[in-house]
Amino acid sequence: MSRQPLIVSPDPTAPDGPEGVTLVVYAPFGDDRTLATYPDGSTQDVQQHPLTRALKDVAEYGVNVCALIDRVDDETWLVDIPAFQPGALSCSSNWKQRMDSPRALAGLIRHAHQHHPGTSLVLALEGHGAGFIPEIDRNQLNANDYTDGGRFQWQVSGAHASPVLPMGSPVLPMGSPVLPMGSPVLPMGTLPLSTWGLGEALRLAQQAGAPRLAAIHFDNCFNMAVEVLHTVAPYAEVATGYMNYNFFTAGAPYPEVFRQLAAAGSATPEQLGQWFADANHAVLEAKGNHPTTAGVVALARLQHISECVDDLADALLSVLRAATPAERPAVVGHIRRAIVLAQQYDSDGSMRLETPDSLTDLASLAQALMRQDFGTSEVHEAALALRDALAGIKRYGDDDSPWTDPGQRWNFSERALAMNIFLPDPLLVGLWDWRSPYYLDVNPDSSRPLVQPQVIEFLKATDWVEFLVEYHRDAGFTGLLSARRRAFPVFNARYQRPAATAAAADGAA
């Protein structure tokens, strides 16, 4: 094996480019016992965790590794492994970190840069991720704010299949569930790093001198999301992520990624991003019943993509507002039908990929809108431009039944898939995802406690939220779906496909 420095750069031939690669791994497992003790619930020593063992194999290929691993009922461990020296692994306690704080991730990136200056930094995010996660100041969540000084009373009702909070007074005009106080419908325990917090962590690290990241691998669920990608675009070259669930493999694909880099000697960030997706796919596909769909995107494209989303939102607003009261139901019906036809990603933990899920594929939605008759070309033109802007991002898409619910079928074979977007209450039944009040509140009232102190730029730079409000203008508001943090589906080494399914898959191959 060559011991020459590996290169990941947009121009690997540049004489003054970075030499060497450092893999930075952020693993917030402190609220998930399954991930912390993977694979069988008995792993107690962080050095014996499969993720740590995989990172030692990465170092074999000449890559420096800096990882921050937080575990349930354990310390937060800083793991350093120098390139070509897996036996020199250093594992030191950092006591207990707040892994949902931007400063924890920013500090890890600064540490990696300070210990390995001049190398390309590649970031892998492990654990939970869920597209849009609002930045919430829990210090503002108190009884006075919940009830707006006692003016409102929140009641829990069991009238629906999913627990909801029926709302009456605290709803703003047009049915938008932007509440004048912090919603008490929040997941128990801590949330993952927020979308804004992730961007802030990268900003802080680079403000302190760390270089722009060569690549980010979102090794979790739902983070191939336009809101997330737009947020990190100023701070990285390329991102690889998964539109729906990704199965937790504890870094098992990573050695193959860096074996390919070592064999090639150099790569562009996009090539590295593709290797991340392909290696992940190979591990899951070989087992069967672990279907995923991945995308790889040069983040410089996000400016144009967001502009196309904005144009589509404006076109949809135009046809909705131009419609007479008699025409409006038909226009709303066309949009609703397109959403139903588009690819959905699971947002309620049911394992069913269908509306009323609140995550919709943007490219698939654009294609479905082109099939609807709006009596004008502006929606079709905007949808076509968005679909074209998203072309080539999807790396692969499986068609299989997940082992977590063999009765379901996840078919991601459609060519027009790229990334998800938050589209709550798509069927206009009045039941909103718990994140909706924060997502729609793009201009928080400064006279009230700032439960959401930060709003991501995508929501301020596009009219997507304005479209959502207009689309729901005539819909009633029943309540907010209660939040629950979903279990992260893991790679199940013990799962065996039924013989008939295995035979059919072999035949298809």
C-alpha positions, 0 to 999 in steps of 0.5 A: 500500500502506498504511503503517499498523502491522499488527496481530495480536492476539486482539482487534485492536480493543483500543486498547492492543494491539500495533502492527506485526508482527515475523516471527522466523525460526529456520533451522538449516541447518548440518547439511543441505547440501541446505537450506543450498544450496537450490534447486540445490546452488549457493547460497553467499551467504546473501543470495541464498538463496531464504529471504532473498529471500522475507523481503525480500518479506515486509518489503515488506508492512510486517513487520519480519524478524529471522532467524537462518540457520545454513548448512553450512561457513558462519557463522551469520547474523543477518538484520534487515530493517525493515518497508517497507525491504527494501533496508535488509537487514542481514546480520551474522555471529554466528560459529557458533551451537549451533542445538540450544541453547535459548539460541540461539533465546531470544536471537533472540527477545529480539533481535527484541523489543528491536529492535521493541518493542511489535510482535506476534512471529510465529515461523517454525521452518525445517529439521528437526523430528520430533515428539518429540525427546528432550533428550540430554546427550551428555556422559553418553554414554561407554563406562562409561555405555553398558555400565553399568560393563562389565556389558552388551555391545552387539552390532550384528546384521544379522538384520533388514531394519533394523539393530537392537541385540538386547537381553537383560539391559538391559530392565526388567520388562514388556518396556519398553525403558527402559535403565539407560544411554544408548542408543548408537543415536543419529543421527550429528551433532547433533539438531534442537532438542529438544521440551523445548529448544523450550519452554525457549527460549520460556520464557527469552525471555519471562522476559527480557521478550519477549511471548507469541508471536502464532503459531508456524509449524512449517514442517517435518515431524511437528511437528503433534504433541501432545507439541510443541504441549503444550510450547509452549502456555504461550508462544504463542496459535496454532500451524500445523504438518504432521502428516506431511512438509512439503516445504521451500519456503524461505519461498516462501509467506510473502509471500502470508501477509503480503500478506493481512495487509497487505490486511486491516490486522489479523487474529487469531492464528488467522486468521494461522495459517490463512493460513500453512497455506493459502499453504503448500498453494497452493504445493505443490498447484499443482505436484502430487505434493507432498501434505501435511496441515496443522493450525491450533490455538489453543494454549489448547485443549491443556490440554483435549486432553491431559486427554482423552488422559489419560482415553483412556489410563486407559480403555485401561489399565482394560480391559487390567488388568480382562481375565483372562489368557484375555481379554487377547489379544482386548483387545490385539487390538482396540487393535492393530486400531484402531492399524492402521486409524488414519492413520499418519505415516512415521517410518522414512523408507520413505515408506509410511504404515502400521504399523509407523510410530511416529507415529499420528494421535490423532483417527483413532485415537480414531475407530478405537477407537470401532469396536472392541468392548471390552465396556464403554463407557468406551473409547468414551466417552473416544475420543469425547471426544478426537475431539470435542476435536480437531475443527476442527484439520485445515486441509487434507489432500491425496490424492496420490502424493509425488514422492519415491516416486511408487509410494506414495499419501498420502491425508489426506482423512479428516476425523478428522485433527488431530495425531500422537502417538508410539506406538512398536512398534505391532504388538508385534513388539519393534522400538522406535524409538530414541527409546523409551527416552527417551520411556518414562523419565518418572522418570529414575533420579537415581543414574545419569548423567542422559543425559536431563536433562529430561522434557517435561511432557506425559509426566509429566501424562498416563498415555500412557506407562503405557498404552504399557508395559501394552499391550506387557506380554506382547510380547517385546523384539527391539531398538531400530531404529537412528536415522537422520536423514531427508532433508528432502523439498524442493519439486521445481520440476523434477518433472513429473507423468506426463501421465495423472496430471496429466490425472486431477487436472485432471479431478477439479478 
